[in-house]
Every structure is written in C-alpha cells, then in structure tokens.
Amino acid sequence: MLQWVRRPGRIVPVLFSTLLTIGTVALCLPISRTNADEAPNVLAAAFTAVSASCVTGLSVVDTATHWSTFGQVVIMLLIQVGGFGIMTMATLLAILVGGRLGLSQRLIAQGETHASSMGNVKAILRTVGVTVLVTELSIALVLAIRFYVGYGYSVGASLWQGLFHSISAFNNAGFALYSDNLTGFNQDIWIIGPICAAIVAGGLGFPVFYELYRRWRTPDKWTVHARVTILGYFSLLVIGCVGFAVSEWNNPNTIGPMSVWGKTINALIGGITPRTAGFNAIDYGKVNHETLALDDALMFIGGGSAGTAGGIKVGTFILLAFVIWNEIRGERDVVVGNRRVPSDTLRQAVTVVLLAIGVVALGTFSLLILTDHSLDLVAFEAISAFGTVGLSTGITATLPGAAQLVLMGLMYVGRIGTVTTATALALNTRHRHYRMPEERPIIG
C-alpha cells in the first residue's frame, strides 16, 4: 500500500478526487447558494466542483446568480488549488516549513510538474510560487483599477472582481462573475488585455518560466522542452487569432457589426481562449462552423506541459510534427535544437495522442446517444471538457444528468492527464528481460 501511495501517477488522481469531494460538499452548503432555503442540487454542485478543480469553466448553473459570495470564494479556491497542482502546493509548503525535500516528495513533485530531473524540482517549485504570486496579483491590480475607474465599482468590489478574474484567467479556468461571461467587456482592452496576458502566462507552463528565468539572454541554450513549447504555443496563438478573425469578420451575429478595433480585440481573445481558458466575449452558439472546427483543433492541442492549460499539450503536438518531418526526410533520429529526442519520449507522445483521441471519441459517442444535439455541437462540448477549456455553444445546462456525468469524466481525465490515468489504473508493471525477433509489418 505504501509503495502505491508514493507513486505520483497514482496518488495525484486520488488527491484530485479528494479535492473534488471537498468542493462538492462545500458547494452543497446553504451558505454557498444565493437561495439558501432551497434544497441543494448535488449534481450541479459536483459538476461545478469538478469544473473548477479541473480549471475548465463549463457550468450548468449561472455562477453570477446561483452561487453566493461564499460559494464564489469556494470556486476560486478550487480553481487555485486545481491549477496550481495538489502536489505542487504540498511540496511548496514542505519547502517553506522544513526547507528541504525528501526523496518521495521530489518524486511526487516531479510527476506533477513534469520536471526533467529530480535535481531541479526544488528550483522549479520556487519559480512556480513566485510566478503565481506575482502574475496573479499584478493582473488583479490592473483589473481592479479598471473596474474602479471605468465602471464605478467600490474599492472592495473592484479588488474582489480583479482577484477572482485574475486567478480564473491565470489558471486557464474561464469562470467569470457575470452571467454573460466577458461579453459585456468584449471591446474593453483594459479588461480583455490583462486577462489574455494571464491566460498566456499560465498556459506556457512553469518549466518554461524556469528556463526563461535562467537563460532568457541565451535562447540557443534553451532546453528542447522550452523550444518546442514556445514555438508551438505562439505559432498556434497566431493561427487561432487570424483564423478567428477571418471566419467571424463579417458574421452579423458575432463581431460583424463591430468596429475594426472591436474586431481586433475579439480576434485576440477568440484565438487565445481555446488554448485553454474558456472565457467567451461573444456567443459561441452563433459562431460559424469554421470557427467551431478551428477551436476543436486548438482545444485538443491545448497549452504547455506542467502549466494550467489542458489538452494533449503543444510540446506533444510539435514533437510529433518533428517525427513526421524527419520521417519524410528519411532521418533516423528526431533532433530539436542540436539535441536528439529519445525514442521513449516519442512513444509517450504517441500514447498521449492516441489515448486522447480515444477518450474524446468515446465521450462524443456517449453524448450523441444521450442527447439530440448535432455532431458538431456535441464534439465541441466533449473536446472543450477534455481539453479543460470551458467554451460552450450554450448546451451544457440543458444536457441530461447522464450527459453531464460524461462531461465530468472528460474534465477529470483531461486535467490529470491520460498517461497519469493509465498509470494509476495499472497496478502492476512488468518488464521483459528479453526481446523478440524483429519483423516489419506493412504500413500504409
């Protein structure tokens, strides 16, 4: 039993399940609802707890009106703990209290942060703490000033609005304290801009920040992980923004009637939120089919490893792109920045993608059986849940209970990772001490 607990791939799902349970119980309390006299909706509380802990943003009730201030604080804390990572939080506390890490703690932290070696876990976790504190407080201050100056909120209300949306944005959660999410601010760059900056910061991943902190002046010395993450993230960000603008520019139901400035702002957030934040500045139930298809791809890929974003991760996607490119060229090894990528890493990337495709396909098929919605809407919802994005065409609250349970499962698997899930379920690992004779099957 002790050996099982110390395995990161098995303890992380267990602790996340514990967090979900605590969150569900807290949201079922009368003090968490604006109407404390009504009976608690356990399914709505559980769905919200899963969505917040898995930093997704999908919701079956209106966050602004259904939950009280206490309930919104619970949601904010679930977002913070879920995004930061249970094991990361526990290890940081161990550093602050004891000043040192034991071997088991390093192993668990390595599994949660995807650190390249145990030796740099402690440094990465310190970078995590500084990054989270500085970024969230800075964004919260900017937003608070805007809410106070531009919208006439009181000081206390401005600080609360700034803090909640800052934490939600940095952790790529997508929860907002407004019934229409950010639609009412879709042409205000002082609201949209800081939120987009927080989304990008959280989506890049902590190891990338650690690398930039150490070697920001010498990009030629960046690790392979930093190279592929930065290349993939910002390339897809540009593709997302341009694609959204092209698809929606003349759509009369979304950004068509806006000025060029308004269209530009909405193209910015429209390309960033699928990476995987989930804030919506327009009604996604009225976007063109091309936008849904583009967002499906962006949500499935997601953001950087060990960050707050979901999906298969841009590093996985870019590595597989290098595999294809090298295979076309007839190269035996995959080389990135004068570094050869080990074959076991490439196999892991293939495993992540195939498992993700299987999970999304199963989730989509299940939703098609349980609902009457079309394939494009159901697939969008399933990918959004698995990628822990939170974007929706507006069908989430209308889904039957069984379909909502399917989305909860997709969010859970998407947050803890397909490889982590597979590891947690594999109670026994066996290694063969021999190799079979080689034979090449026909491919293609």
CORQUISUL-V433375 format. One record per residue. N is the residue number from 1. RES is the residue in one letter. D_LAST is the distance of its C-alpha to the last C-alpha in Angstrom with 2 decimals. Layout:
# CORQUISUL-V433375
n = {N;N}
res = {RES;RES}
d_last = {D_LAST;D_LAST}
This chain:
# CORQUISUL-V433375
n = {1;2;3;4;5;6;7;8;9;10;11;12;13;14;15;16;17;18;19;20;21;22;23;24;25;26;27;28;29;30;31;32;33;34;35;36;37;38;39;40;41;42;43;44;45;46;47;48;49;50;51;52;53;54;55;56;57;58;59;60;61;62;63;64;65;66;67;68;69;70;71;72;73;74;75;76;77;78;79;80;81;82;83;84;85;86;87;88;89;90;91;92;93;94;95;96;97;98;99;100;101;102;103;104;105;106;107;108;109;110;111;112;113;114;115;116;117;118;119;120;121;122;123;124;125;126;127;128;129;130;131;132;133;134;135;136;137;138;139;140;141;142;143;144;145;146;147;148;149;150;151;152;153;154;155;156;157;158;159;160;161;162;163;164;165;166;167;168;169;170;171;172;173;174;175;176;177;178;179;180;181;182;183;184;185;186;187;188;189;190;191;192;193;194;195;196;197;198;199;200;201;202;203;204;205;206;207;208;209;210;211;212;213;214;215;216;217;218;219;220;221;222;223;224;225;226;227;228;229;230;231;232;233;234;235;236;237;238;239;240;241;242;243;244;245;246;247;248;249;250;251;252;253;254;255;256;257;258;259;260;261;262;263;264;265;266;267;268;269;270;271;272;273;274;275;276;277;278;279;280;281;282;283;284;285;286;287;288;289;290;291;292;293;294;295;296;297;298;299;300;301;302;303;304;305;306;307;308;309;310;311;312;313;314;315;316;317;318;319;320;321;322;323;324;325;326;327;328;329;330;331;332;333;334;335;336;337;338;339;340;341;342;343;344;345;346;347;348;349;350;351;352;353;354;355;356;357;358;359;360;361;362;363;364;365;366;367;368;369;370;371;372;373;374;375;376;377;378;379;380;381;382;383;384;385;386;387;388;389;390;391;392;393;394;395;396;397;398;399;400;401;402;403;404;405;406;407;408;409;410;411;412;413;414;415;416;417;418;419;420;421;422;423;424;425;426;427;428;429;430;431;432;433;434;435;436;437;438;439;440;441;442;443;444}
res = {M;L;Q;W;V;R;R;P;G;R;I;V;P;V;L;F;S;T;L;L;T;I;G;T;V;A;L;C;L;P;I;S;R;T;N;A;D;E;A;P;N;V;L;A;A;A;F;T;A;V;S;A;S;C;V;T;G;L;S;V;V;D;T;A;T;H;W;S;T;F;G;Q;V;V;I;M;L;L;I;Q;V;G;G;F;G;I;M;T;M;A;T;L;L;A;I;L;V;G;G;R;L;G;L;S;Q;R;L;I;A;Q;G;E;T;H;A;S;S;M;G;N;V;K;A;I;L;R;T;V;G;V;T;V;L;V;T;E;L;S;I;A;L;V;L;A;I;R;F;Y;V;G;Y;G;Y;S;V;G;A;S;L;W;Q;G;L;F;H;S;I;S;A;F;N;N;A;G;F;A;L;Y;S;D;N;L;T;G;F;N;Q;D;I;W;I;I;G;P;I;C;A;A;I;V;A;G;G;L;G;F;P;V;F;Y;E;L;Y;R;R;W;R;T;P;D;K;W;T;V;H;A;R;V;T;I;L;G;Y;F;S;L;L;V;I;G;C;V;G;F;A;V;S;E;W;N;N;P;N;T;I;G;P;M;S;V;W;G;K;T;I;N;A;L;I;G;G;I;T;P;R;T;A;G;F;N;A;I;D;Y;G;K;V;N;H;E;T;L;A;L;D;D;A;L;M;F;I;G;G;G;S;A;G;T;A;G;G;I;K;V;G;T;F;I;L;L;A;F;V;I;W;N;E;I;R;G;E;R;D;V;V;V;G;N;R;R;V;P;S;D;T;L;R;Q;A;V;T;V;V;L;L;A;I;G;V;V;A;L;G;T;F;S;L;L;I;L;T;D;H;S;L;D;L;V;A;F;E;A;I;S;A;F;G;T;V;G;L;S;T;G;I;T;A;T;L;P;G;A;A;Q;L;V;L;M;G;L;M;Y;V;G;R;I;G;T;V;T;T;A;T;A;L;A;L;N;T;R;H;R;H;Y;R;M;P;E;E;R;P;I;I;G}
d_last = {45.12;46.01;42.85;40.79;42.73;42.27;38.49;37.51;34.36;36.66;39.87;38.49;37.34;40.69;42.73;40.85;41.62;45.23;45.31;44.02;46.72;49.44;48.37;48.39;51.86;53.20;52.00;53.60;56.98;59.42;59.93;56.28;56.69;58.88;60.17;61.16;62.88;59.83;57.87;54.82;51.44;49.58;46.15;46.74;48.01;45.06;42.55;44.39;44.61;40.88;40.13;42.66;41.77;38.06;39.10;37.43;40.15;39.40;42.69;44.13;47.65;49.22;49.49;52.44;54.59;53.56;53.85;57.09;57.44;57.19;53.98;52.53;53.55;51.72;48.56;49.00;49.44;46.36;44.36;45.86;45.32;41.81;40.73;42.53;41.08;43.25;42.74;43.27;46.48;47.72;47.10;48.85;51.80;51.87;52.06;54.85;56.86;56.38;55.14;52.68;49.45;49.04;45.99;44.79;45.30;43.31;40.40;40.49;40.83;37.95;35.72;36.92;36.94;33.83;36.12;34.68;37.53;40.54;42.93;42.30;42.22;45.92;45.73;42.76;44.63;47.69;45.66;44.33;47.91;49.17;46.25;46.63;50.42;50.74;48.01;48.99;52.70;52.33;50.27;52.62;55.62;54.29;53.43;56.80;58.68;56.91;57.61;61.23;61.94;59.81;60.05;63.34;62.13;64.56;63.94;62.85;60.54;59.04;58.32;56.78;54.56;53.53;52.80;50.80;48.57;48.17;46.99;44.72;43.20;42.82;41.16;38.84;40.35;41.24;44.41;47.35;50.96;50.93;50.04;48.02;46.43;46.82;47.18;50.87;50.16;47.26;49.28;51.01;49.42;51.70;50.00;46.43;46.39;47.37;45.06;42.08;43.15;43.34;39.89;38.37;40.47;39.41;35.74;35.31;35.98;38.84;37.31;36.82;40.49;41.47;39.67;41.19;44.57;44.43;42.87;43.09;44.80;42.19;38.69;37.47;38.20;36.30;33.92;30.16;30.46;33.09;31.18;27.93;29.98;32.36;29.77;27.56;30.51;32.48;29.62;28.58;32.30;32.83;29.85;31.25;34.78;33.99;31.59;34.25;36.92;35.08;34.21;37.62;40.03;41.51;40.96;44.54;43.81;42.72;43.52;44.37;48.18;48.27;49.49;47.21;48.19;47.37;43.98;43.21;44.24;42.14;39.09;39.61;39.75;37.13;34.60;35.81;36.30;32.64;32.20;33.56;37.22;37.66;40.86;41.10;43.50;42.68;42.02;38.26;38.93;39.71;36.93;34.54;31.14;29.60;31.42;30.18;26.53;27.17;29.05;26.36;24.04;27.00;28.23;24.94;24.78;28.52;30.67;31.35;31.17;34.55;35.94;36.99;33.87;31.12;27.43;24.62;26.64;26.10;25.82;22.72;21.20;22.26;21.10;17.50;17.99;19.23;16.24;13.93;16.70;17.18;13.59;13.78;17.15;16.21;18.71;18.83;20.98;21.06;24.54;26.49;30.07;30.44;29.34;26.35;24.68;24.47;21.22;22.76;23.36;19.73;18.85;21.65;20.34;16.97;19.16;21.48;18.98;17.28;20.82;22.09;19.58;20.51;24.19;24.24;22.43;24.91;27.78;26.97;26.71;29.98;31.73;30.74;32.37;35.42;36.14;36.42;34.85;31.99;28.39;28.74;31.91;30.72;27.45;29.62;32.02;29.47;27.74;31.22;32.34;29.42;29.60;33.39;34.04;36.62;36.09;36.69;37.29;40.38;39.23;39.46;43.12;42.77;40.10;41.38;41.98;38.94;36.65;38.50;37.87;34.12;34.45;36.56;33.90;31.26;33.77;34.57;31.04;30.25;33.40;33.21;29.49;26.64;26.71;30.51;30.35;28.03;30.37;33.42;32.20;31.33;34.82;33.90;31.69;31.16;30.03;29.11;31.18;28.94;25.38;23.53;22.29;18.94;15.99;12.40;9.82;6.65;3.78;0.00}
